[in-house]
Amino acid sequence: MLRILFATLSLIAAATTSARAVEIAPVVDVELILAVDVSWSMDLDEQRLQRQGYVDAIRDPLVLGAIQKGDWGRIALTYVEWAGVGLERTLVPWTIIDGPQAAEAFATALESAPIGRMRRTSISSILTHAATLFDNNIDGMRRVIDVSGDGPNNMGILVTAARDQVLSQGITINGLPIMIKQNASGGYFQLDQLDLYYEDCVIGGFNAFMITVNDKTRLQEAIRRKIVLEIANAQPRVMRAQYRAPGSPPRVDCAVGEKQWRRWRRIDQW
């Protein structure tokens, strides 16, 4: 009888421990992945400005205020740099931000990390990679990938295929198309309609939006505003360039980046 009693007590203790483990899994208002382009098309000064924009935004009282106004008053945040296929690097792992102390720790870790520069641009690769990062030990009311970039996808699977795959998992994709060089000489892979490309080919999901950056001096402000809106789950006024009926074809070629790369390769081989 004693053996049976001890066995029963052990099972109850194990069940209680398991239940407690489930109970302490943090619930957050949003799990947010900051997926930041570090391809060679952005010069080092722009990358430093971009990095500082994220550091300052995480420390900003407006961002902290948005977090604290949420239902749970906390978010889960991670920062990932990306370029070509397989070139994704997590700089700051998942962190629960629930106040100034946690925000400062995240910002300090990000500020001290070296800035990477890698080749090619695969939005499709970062989207599918980011979708695997959502932590099962965090219970987020929403899951959002915030992807920045200054050019179209030119490597990996088609960006629309990756987007649709991610959206099918209930994940929202927001965009920060960086068009700082559009009015300059630019480069071979520059896309004049990058904002339309992001709108029609990249972003999607519930309350998805993008904020376009056309001026280097507005980059940090755009980053802060975008993070505040993502935390608050609010639609900005700049969400859409114009109304498009559901199912309307893209206004730009979603394979334009791949075609640019193939043309460049042929020219380079001559």
Phi, psi and omega in degrees: 000319181298320179298317179296319180296314179297320180297319179296316179297323179295318179296319179296318180297318180296318180295321179295316178299317179297317180297319178297321180298322178291319183296327184272359174298122187294134173260130183231160180289326179204141167262114189241122176258120173269105183255107194247127181289127175233032179289164185293347180292341175261129179285167187297324179297319178294321180292322177296318179296319178297313180300314181296328177300318179289320178300311182294322181297318182294331178274348190292135178302329179295320178293314179297322178296320178296321178297313185289340178276353180291167181301322182256345177073023178202153176230165172249133188225139172218154185236123184232132173263151183209160174209252181281184181301128179078358181260071177239136184222120177278116180274319177231120183288177181308129180223135175278119177258111182231011180171180184302323183294313179293322179296317180295321179297317179296312182298320180295317178297319180291318182297327183274349181283141178294150178274123180270151173227123185226165187269156175069175183221111178233088175298323181298322181292317180291326179295311181291325177294313182299324181298334179277351186272345183299124191279123179293344179273001176241131181258094182267136176292331176222155176234124187227135170253121179255103186251127176254157178181157180242016178200169180280165175299130177227017183202145178090194180291164179301141184297326180292326178293317178294317179302311183296324178297317181290317181297328180295344179266008179079018181263139176265139177244120174251158185231149173231077178291125182258113186241037184298324186266007185296328182264003177261192181294330177065196180223182184298327185265012177293142178236115184297329182253045182298327179296317177292324178300312179296318183294319186268336189241344189243304189281163178171169180102179185297125179059027180296145179205172174219156172233124183269139178248114180254350186225131181303326182288347181260000186297311183295320177297319180296319180298313180299312182299319183295317180295320178300314181295323180292321179293318182280350182058042182251146177272123177284161179293337183269018188302315186235139176289324176197160181288137176230131179295146177306136179085001179295143179293151178301147179277349175231162178284115182290351176254018185298323181295317179296321180292321176300316182295317180296319178296318180296320180296321179293319179295319182295334182273350181287000000 
